[in-house]
Every structure is written in structure tokens, then in C-alpha cells.
Amino acid sequence: MKVTFLGTGTSQGIPVITCNCKVCKSNDPKDKRLRVSILIEFPDLTLVIDSGPDFRFQMLRAGVQDLDAILFTHEHKDHVAGLDDIRPFNYLLQKKINIYAGSRVQEALKREFSYIFSEVKYPGLPQINLNTITQEAFNIGNHNIQPILVWHHKLPIFGFRIGDFTYITDAKTIPPESIALIKGSKVLVVNALQREAHISHFTLQEAIDFVEEVGNPTTYFTHMSHNLGLHAEINKELPEHIHLAFDGLALHID
């Protein structure tokens, strides 16, 4: 399994022209973070978790030639706004894209992209197969996907475990039954927004503490605001088995 970080940032703290913070002024490409998304490739399956506003550029930048499915963690715009940009894959691959989302997320997609779901199908609209997921494990082809319930403040959202790989973003609270599903992962990706307390996201220290709680797997932090600080400086502070992810980072997981 190959895992590529398409984006490791967040809408919160997006640099603006007038910002003079050291992250915005950094020349290190690892400090340039697009909205969070991840690409997972098997020989027989290519999927993405979340398609935010930067989705089109992320897929072009990564040179993605195939796409079978998108899994959605939740319905916030920084995770779903790029859904329309599956059109080139529909056209070039001559197939629909499978969408996997909970019922609440599906309702949000139908509101935001009503034209996709209209009875009158205008030529060239995105073509999808909508699949409802719950907390129960499901298969995409030969690959088992285990949704993991986490809490984004008061909003229940999904992380996902695929084999020995677990991906979680936008978490603030993770219940014991979900922690049990995460334990034993060889590689963990989890959000770490900033140092300061936040109502709906792990801080850097909360993320570090969580990694210890689940058994200290090799871990990569994602969904990072520029308020977190410079990639090179923060990475030096972390335990040996924990790293900051960066856009374009590729992992090969057995």
C-alpha cells in the first residue's frame, strides 16, 4: 500500500498577503500546506480520503492517473468542496466514482452539489455511485475498511483503518471503543492543529499524548495550522517515532 499526503494543512490560519509570520515567509516547501487530504494506492484500487477545495491541484501535482473511490470523514467545506473535480476522471476513465459517506454527510453533499443529484442529468456532470457507511467495517473490492468514530467538538466524524494504517483528522475526543480499533496500527496519521488549546482539534501535546495512549506506532501529524510553527523546528521537538507530515510525502506500508 502506498500512501501519499495530498495536503496536510487546514483552512484555519491560511496565510494571507499581509501575514508576516515566519511560516508564511518560510522558503521551506514543507511549510506550504494545502487543505488536508490523502491518497491511498493498491495495485487494484486507488482511493482518496476527503476532497477539499485544493483537490484539483493536489491530484494534478501528484500525477494521479486513476481514481476509484472517495471516502469522506465529514461534511465541512475544507473536506468536501472539491467533489466537482472528479469530472476529468469520469471522462478519461469512462466510469463513475464510488463515494463512501455517512448519511449526514450525504445530505450535506446533496445540498452543496444539488446538480449532481438532480433528476435532469446535464451532460458532463460528475458521475458517482453513493454508498452509505456506518461504524461497521466494509469492503471496497478486496480491501477492508474500518470506520473509526471520533468527535470534532460535538460533531461525530469518521477516521479510517485500512490494514495496519489508521487515518484520523479533525479529532478532539476519541472514545475508548475507537481507541481499541486503532491499537495495533503500524502507522498512524492524526491531526495536530497548533500548540494553543482549541475547541475541536487536538493540540500538538494532545496529539503526542494520544499517540502514547494507542501504543506509540510510527506516527505522522497532519491538519496543521501555520500557527503550529515551522516544520523543521517542530519536527526536532518530537519523539523519534513521531513526525510532521508534509504535502507530497509518500509512505510504503506492508
C-alpha positions as CSV (number, residue, x, y, z in Angstrom):
1,M,0.0,0.0,0.0
2,K,1.3,3.4,-1.0
3,V,0.1,6.5,1.0
4,T,0.7,10.0,-0.3
5,F,-0.2,13.1,1.6
6,L,-2.0,15.4,-0.9
7,G,-2.5,18.1,1.8
8,T,-1.5,18.5,5.4
9,G,-3.0,21.9,6.3
10,T,-6.2,23.5,7.3
11,S,-8.4,26.5,6.4
12,Q,-7.7,27.8,9.9
13,G,-4.7,30.1,9.7
14,I,-4.4,30.1,5.9
15,P,-1.7,32.6,5.0
16,V,-2.9,35.9,3.6
17,I,-0.9,38.5,1.6
18,T,-0.5,40.7,4.7
19,C,0.7,38.0,7.0
20,N,4.3,38.3,8.2
21,C,4.6,35.3,10.4
22,K,7.7,33.1,10.0
23,V,5.7,30.2,8.5
24,C,4.1,32.4,5.8
25,K,7.5,33.8,5.0
26,S,9.3,30.5,5.0
27,N,11.1,29.2,1.9
28,D,10.8,25.6,3.1
29,P,8.3,23.8,0.8
30,K,7.3,21.6,3.8
31,D,5.7,24.8,5.3
32,K,3.4,25.2,2.3
33,R,0.4,23.1,3.3
34,L,-2.8,22.7,1.2
35,R,-6.1,21.5,2.8
36,V,-5.9,18.1,4.3
37,S,-6.4,15.0,2.0
38,I,-4.6,11.7,1.5
39,L,-4.2,9.3,-1.4
40,I,-4.1,5.5,-0.9
41,E,-3.0,3.3,-3.7
42,F,-3.1,-0.5,-4.1
43,P,-2.3,-2.4,-7.3
44,D,-6.1,-2.9,-7.8
45,L,-7.6,0.2,-6.0
46,T,-7.0,3.9,-5.8
47,L,-8.9,6.0,-3.2
48,V,-8.8,9.4,-1.6
49,I,-9.9,10.4,1.8
50,D,-11.6,13.8,1.6
51,S,-11.6,16.1,-1.4
52,G,-11.2,19.7,-0.2
53,P,-11.0,23.0,-2.1
54,D,-7.5,22.2,-3.3
55,F,-8.4,18.8,-4.7
56,R,-7.9,19.5,-8.4
57,F,-4.4,20.9,-7.9
58,Q,-3.5,18.2,-5.5
59,M,-4.3,15.5,-7.9
60,L,-2.5,17.2,-10.8
61,R,0.5,17.8,-8.6
62,A,0.6,14.2,-7.5
63,G,0.2,12.9,-11.1
64,V,-2.8,10.8,-10.2
65,Q,-4.0,8.8,-13.2
66,D,-6.7,6.7,-11.7
67,L,-9.4,7.1,-9.1
68,D,-11.9,4.5,-7.8
69,A,-13.3,6.0,-4.6
70,I,-13.5,8.9,-2.2
71,L,-14.1,8.4,1.5
72,F,-15.4,11.3,3.4
73,T,-14.6,11.9,7.1
74,H,-17.2,14.7,7.5
75,E,-19.1,17.4,5.6
76,H,-17.1,20.6,6.4
77,K,-16.2,22.6,3.3
78,D,-12.4,22.1,3.7
79,H,-13.1,18.4,3.3
80,V,-15.8,18.2,0.5
81,A,-15.6,21.3,-1.6
82,G,-13.6,19.7,-4.4
83,L,-16.0,16.9,-5.2
84,D,-16.9,18.5,-8.6
85,D,-13.4,18.0,-9.8
86,I,-13.9,14.3,-10.3
87,R,-15.2,15.1,-13.7
88,P,-11.9,14.5,-15.6
89,F,-11.7,11.0,-14.1
90,N,-15.3,10.3,-15.2
91,Y,-14.4,11.4,-18.7
92,L,-11.0,9.9,-19.1
93,L,-11.7,6.6,-17.3
94,Q,-15.2,6.3,-18.5
95,K,-16.5,5.2,-15.1
96,K,-18.4,6.5,-12.1
97,I,-16.5,7.3,-8.9
98,N,-17.7,5.5,-5.7
99,I,-18.4,7.8,-2.8
100,Y,-18.5,6.5,0.7
101,A,-20.0,8.7,3.4
102,G,-22.3,8.6,6.3
103,S,-26.0,9.6,5.9
104,R,-25.5,13.1,7.4
105,V,-22.6,13.8,5.1
106,Q,-24.6,12.6,2.1
107,E,-27.3,15.1,3.0
108,A,-24.7,17.8,3.0
109,L,-23.4,16.7,-0.3
110,K,-26.9,16.8,-1.8
111,R,-27.3,20.4,-0.6
112,E,-23.9,21.6,-1.7
113,F,-23.9,19.8,-5.1
114,S,-27.6,19.5,-5.8
115,Y,-27.0,19.4,-9.6
116,I,-25.1,16.1,-9.2
117,F,-28.2,14.5,-7.7
118,S,-30.9,16.2,-9.9
119,E,-33.2,14.1,-12.0
120,V,-32.3,16.0,-15.1
121,K,-28.7,15.0,-15.8
122,Y,-26.9,17.8,-17.7
123,P,-24.1,16.4,-19.9
124,G,-20.7,16.4,-18.2
125,L,-21.9,16.4,-14.6
126,P,-19.9,14.4,-12.1
127,Q,-20.9,10.8,-12.1
128,I,-20.9,9.0,-8.8
129,N,-22.1,5.9,-7.0
130,L,-23.2,6.9,-3.5
131,N,-22.5,4.3,-0.7
132,T,-23.7,4.7,2.8
133,I,-21.3,3.8,5.6
134,T,-21.8,3.4,9.3
135,Q,-19.4,2.4,12.1
136,E,-19.4,-1.2,10.6
137,A,-16.5,-2.3,8.6
138,F,-17.0,-2.6,4.8
139,N,-15.1,-3.8,1.8
140,I,-14.0,-2.0,-1.4
141,G,-13.0,-4.8,-3.6
142,N,-10.7,-7.0,-1.7
143,H,-9.8,-4.3,0.9
144,N,-11.4,-4.0,4.3
145,I,-12.1,-0.5,5.6
146,Q,-12.9,0.0,9.3
147,P,-14.6,3.4,10.1
148,I,-13.5,4.9,13.4
149,L,-15.8,7.2,15.3
150,V,-14.1,10.4,16.7
151,W,-15.5,13.7,17.9
152,H,-14.9,17.0,16.3
153,H,-16.1,19.0,19.2
154,K,-19.8,17.9,19.2
155,L,-19.7,16.6,15.7
156,P,-19.3,12.8,15.2
157,I,-17.0,12.1,12.3
158,F,-15.0,9.2,10.9
159,G,-11.4,8.2,10.8
160,F,-10.5,5.0,8.9
161,R,-8.3,2.0,9.5
162,I,-7.1,0.1,6.4
163,G,-5.0,-2.9,7.4
164,D,-2.2,-1.6,9.6
165,F,-2.7,2.0,8.6
166,T,-5.1,4.4,10.5
167,Y,-6.0,7.9,9.4
168,I,-7.7,10.4,11.7
169,T,-8.3,14.1,11.1
170,D,-10.2,16.8,12.9
171,A,-10.4,14.9,16.2
172,K,-10.7,16.4,19.6
173,T,-12.1,13.4,21.6
174,I,-11.7,9.7,20.8
175,P,-13.9,7.3,22.8
176,P,-12.4,4.1,24.3
177,E,-14.1,1.8,21.8
178,S,-12.4,3.7,18.9
179,I,-9.1,3.6,20.6
180,A,-9.4,-0.2,20.7
181,L,-9.8,-0.2,16.9
182,I,-6.7,1.9,16.5
183,K,-4.4,-0.1,18.7
184,G,-2.1,-2.4,16.8
185,S,-1.7,0.0,13.8
186,K,1.8,0.1,12.4
187,V,1.3,3.6,11.0
188,L,-1.0,6.3,12.4
189,V,-1.9,9.7,10.9
190,V,-3.6,12.1,13.3
191,N,-4.3,15.8,13.5
192,A,-2.2,18.3,15.4
193,L,-3.6,21.8,14.8
194,Q,-1.4,24.1,17.0
195,R,0.1,24.5,20.4
196,E,-2.7,26.5,21.9
197,A,-5.9,25.0,23.2
198,H,-8.7,24.6,20.6
199,I,-12.3,23.6,21.0
200,S,-12.4,21.0,18.2
201,H,-8.9,19.9,17.3
202,F,-6.0,18.1,19.1
203,T,-3.2,20.5,20.1
204,L,0.3,19.3,19.5
205,Q,0.7,18.0,23.0
206,E,-2.7,16.3,23.0
207,A,-1.8,14.6,19.8
208,I,1.5,13.4,21.3
209,D,-0.3,12.1,24.4
210,F,-2.8,10.3,22.1
211,V,0.0,8.5,20.2
212,E,1.3,7.2,23.5
213,E,-2.2,6.1,24.6
214,V,-2.6,3.9,21.5
215,G,0.8,2.2,21.8
216,N,3.3,4.6,20.1
217,P,3.0,3.5,16.5
218,T,5.0,5.3,13.8
219,T,3.0,8.5,13.5
220,Y,2.6,11.4,11.2
221,F,0.8,14.6,12.2
222,T,-1.5,16.3,9.7
223,H,-4.2,19.1,9.6
224,M,-1.7,21.6,10.9
225,S,-2.3,25.3,11.0
226,H,0.5,27.7,10.3
227,N,0.1,28.7,14.0
228,L,1.9,25.4,14.8
229,G,5.2,26.8,13.6
230,L,8.0,25.9,11.2
231,H,8.2,22.3,10.0
232,A,11.9,21.9,10.7
233,E,11.7,23.4,14.2
234,I,8.7,21.4,15.4
235,N,10.0,18.2,13.9
236,K,13.1,18.4,16.1
237,E,11.0,18.6,19.3
238,L,9.0,15.4,18.5
239,P,9.8,11.9,19.8
240,E,11.7,9.7,17.4
241,H,8.7,7.8,16.2
242,I,6.5,10.9,15.5
243,H,7.0,13.2,12.5
244,L,5.2,16.1,10.9
245,A,3.8,15.1,7.6
246,F,4.2,17.4,4.6
247,D,2.5,17.8,1.2
248,G,3.8,15.2,-1.2
249,L,5.2,12.8,1.5
250,A,4.8,9.2,0.3
251,L,4.9,6.1,2.5
252,H,5.0,2.5,1.6
253,I,3.3,0.3,4.1
254,D,3.4,-3.5,4.0
